[in-house]
Amino acid sequence: MSKNNYAVFGLGAFGAKLAVELSRAGNNVVVVDLNPERVNDLREKVTEAIVADVSNEEVIRELDVKKFDAIILGMSSHFEDLVLALTLLKQEGAAKVLAKAGNQIQERILYRLGADEVIQPEQDVAERLSRRLSLDNISDFFAFKGSAIAEVMVPEALSGQSLRQLDLRNRYNITVLLIRKPGGSPESIWNPDTILEQGDQLTVFGNQKSIIELFKN
C-alpha cells in the first residue's frame, strides 16, 4: 500500500495526537510548530519535525506544500495565525487543507477562506457519544457527507431474515460489510442467504438517516 504525505501544522493535543496516529498508520508525516519542545517531542515519531512559523509566507513556500495529499491546521487557539496559514496555503496551491475550529463562527470563516474541511473535535466527540447513548443498537457511528459507517446490533424486527430477504442495499441504501456472531470474530458476508439473528453485530455502510432509522430500536 502506497504511503500518503501529510503535514500537521500546530502541535497542541489534537495536532500531536493526529500526527502520531497518521505516522503509525504508515504515512509520511511532517509536523511544524513554533514551540521547539513540542517539535522535539515528536521528532522520533514522524517523518520530519520542523520548528517554524506557518503564518510566514517564506516558510510556506519553503515547505513545498503542493507535495502533500492533505495539510491539517491544528492551531485554533491562535486563530489569526490559522487564518494567515490557510490563506497562504491556498495561494501556494495546497491540494487539500483541513482546519481545526474552536467554534461555529470560526468554522464559517474558515470555509469562506477556502478550507476543504473544518473539524471541531470536541463537538464531533460529543455528537458521537450522544448517538451511542441515545441509540441502543448503534455502538459506534462515523458520519460524513450524508453517509455513515456504523457498528450496529441486529434488532428484533430484522431477526430471522436473510440478507437476500431484507434487500438492505436496494431498499435502504445500506451495505453490510461484516458480521460478528455472539462470542465470535468479525467475518465478511459473502452469502446473501446468511440469516441475521437478534444480537448479531454488523458493520454497515450507507445512508446515514437510513442506518439510524433501521437500527435505532
Secondary structure, DSSP 4 states (H G I P E B T S, - for coil): -PPPEEEEE--SHHHHHHHHHHHHTT-EEEEEES-HHHHHHHTTTSSEEEE--TTSHHHHHHTTGGG-SEEEE--TTSHHHHHHHHHHHHHTT-S-EEEE-SSHHHHHHHHHTT-SEEE-HHHHHHHHHHHHHH-TTEEEEEEETTEEEEEEEPPGGGTTEEHHHH-HHHHHSEEEEEEE-TTS--EE---TTPEE-TT-EEEEEEEHHHHHHHH--
